[in-house]
Amino acid sequence: MGKTFATLCGRIIRDASPEEYPSTEHRKKKIMLCSQSCLDSFLEEPTILCKVHLKSEKTAQQIQQELASVLDSWRKFYDSSKKSD
């Protein structure tokens, strides 16, 4: 089974091997990217891309929490609709 991790742009990659995705090091931190073209763009302008994505309103953790909440609501709705059938 693979891991769940977030790329620089906030994309959540589930059940995958991080080694299969492009990565680089920037300011002593490993940066994961979703594609080779994103890596190429990052290597051209790393500071700009980091600033853009760091200013994003949602972090990968916030996105995961929102997804979990939506899934929980959906499960409750689905379970209640099954009971009324």
BAMAR-474635 format. One record per residue (C-alpha): x, y, z; residue in one letter. Coordinates in steps of 0.25 Angstrom, whole numbers, plus 5000, padded with zeros to 4 digits. Example, Ala and Ser with C-alpha at 12.3 -4.5 7.8 and 13.67 -1.06 7.14 Angstrom:
residues 2
504949825031a;505549965029s;
END
This chain:
residues 85
500050005000m;500550144997g;500650275004k;499750395004t;500550525002f;500350664997a;501050734986t;501550874986l;500250924979c;499350854990g;498950734981r;498750614990i;499350484985i;498750364991r;499250224992d;500450244983a;501950234984s;502650374986p;503750324978e;502950314966e;502650464966y;503750574963p;504350644975s;505550734978t;506150804990e;505950954993h;506451025006r;506750885012k;505350835010k;504850725001k;503850784991i;502850684984m;502250724971l;501150654963c;501850654949s;503050674941q;502550814936s;502250864950c;503650824954l;504250894942d;503451014945s;503951004960f;505350994956l;505251124947e;504651204958e;504651134972p;504451254980t;503251304972i;502551174973l;502751154988c;502251294991k;500951264982v;500651134988h;501051175003l;500051285002k;498951194998s;497751195007e;497751045008k;498750945013t;498750805009a;498350775024q;497150865023q;496750805009i;496850665016q;495950715027q;494950775018e;494850645010l;494750565022a;493550655027s;492850645013v;493050495013l;492450485027d;491250565023s;491050485010w;491150355018r;490050405028k;489150445017f;489350315010y;489150235022d;487850305026s;487350295012s;487550145012k;486750135025k;485550205019s;485450105007d;
END
